[in-house]
Amino acid sequence: MKRQLITAAMLCIVALASQNARAGACTCNAQTLTVTPGFSVFSTSPQQPTATFSLDCNGNATYDMTISTGSSGTYANRTMLNGLGDVLNYNIYTDAARTIVWDETTGKREYITTSGQNTLTDSLFLTIPGTTQDVAYSGPLYQDTVTVTLKPVSGGSTKNCTFTIQTSVIGECLAPGATLNFGTYDPVTANATAASPLDATTSLMYTCTKNVPATIQLDQGLYPSGGRRLSGPASNFLSYELYTSSARTVIWGTTIGTNTVTMTSTSKNVPLGGAGGLPVYGRIPGGQDVVAGSYSDSVTATVNY
């Protein structure tokens, strides 16, 4: 139990000070406590923000201060809701170490106010578990409404104050690299004519916050000239292209809405495009007369969300 002593200067008028000492009272207005920064579903450890609230009290009194369960109905796990069916788990603690859940029994606090006007300011120590929460990025904020109850220890009127605790879920994507290996290009026999290109496919294993609409752009690589090119020995180049579909009709580029790919994430645990990822279809046109050796290029993928 934490004891917080709030002191205030004594009023010079003895009669008024005596009256305040007999009648302790606290007033509060509905407050909204916004937790920043927003929650990241890719956090590998719990996020532990702190929110601050204040009350105005007058007179001598000792109070037990408790906080309700909010929307969850249980102290084991409080919840913030976004109004769209998504639930963000969190809890409130009395201490910065987050060892005592702020409840109505063992986790309550005791406050002492003195005569005169007191402004009671205190912190809510929150924990939002990471790693396991696969909650959606959405327009509405995640919110919970809790009731803070001040109960005079020696009798008197109980005061209830309503607080809204809210936060956002950050929209973000993780974008690991990928390799497209064409294998061996044979300009003499297997790939000697335009009718015999060399095709290959790879997958982008991008994962994003649930409900994030992600648009992927691919640039022209390091050696473009009328299209993408692989660089080889002795300043030789091998033309190739990347496509948005297996038909290889649309070259994957950077013009959003024309030659890019947009997908909405269904879960932080499922890559865009499904379990196999988002396919990239490559083609080296046949009929290119190049010297033997290794050819490579580097293409930058940009994920917009």
C-alpha positions, 0 to 999 in steps of 0.5 A: 500500500502506498501512502502519499502525503499531499500538503498545502499551505494553511489559510490565514483565516482560522475559521475557514481553515477549521471548516475545511478540516471538518469537511474533506471532499474531492472533485474531479471531471471526466478525463481522457488519458492518452497513452503514447506512443501507440502500441506496436504488435511487433514489440518483443517485450511489454510496453510500459507507458505511464499516464497521469491524472489529477483530482482537486481535494479540500479539507482533512481526510484519509482516502482509500483509492481504488480503480475498477476493472473497466470493460474486461470485468476482471483485474487479471486482465483489463482491455481496451476496445476499438469499437470494431471487435478488436481487443487490446489487453493491458493492466494498471499497476500501483508501482513503477515495477508493475508488481501490484495490480491496482484493484479494490483490495490489496492493490488499493492506495491510501491518500491523506489530504490536509486543510486547504486546497489540494491538487492530487496528481498521480501516475497510472503505471500501465503494461501492454503485453507485446509479442502475442497480441495480434490486434488490428490497425484501425482508425478508431482509438482503443479505449477503456473506461475505468472508475476511480473511487475515493472512499473516506477511511473514517466515514463520509461520502464516497467519490467516483471519478471516470477516466478514459484510457486510450491508445492507438495501434501503430500500422507497420510492416517488417520487410526482410530481403529476398533473392531471385535466382535465375539459375543458368542462362544459356544463350547458345541453345536453351535460351538462344531465341526470343521464344525461349526466355529464362523464368524464375520466381521468388517471394517477398515475406512481408508481415504487417500489422493486421488490417494494414493496406500495404503497397509494394513498389520495386525500383529499376535496380542499379543498372537500368537502360530501357529496363532492368539489367544484370551486370556481368563481367567486362561491362556486359549486361543481361536484360531482365524484368520483374512482373506482378503475375505469372502471366508476366504482362505487367512489369512491376514498378513504382507507379501506385495503382498502375504497376504496383501490388497492394494487399491488406494484411490479415495478421502479423503472423501471416505474410502478405499474399498468404503463407507462401508470401508475395510472389515476384515473377522474373524473366530474362528474355532469350536471344541475348548474346553475352559473355559467360560469367556471373550476373547480378543486380540489386532492386529496392522494394518500398512498402507504403502503408 
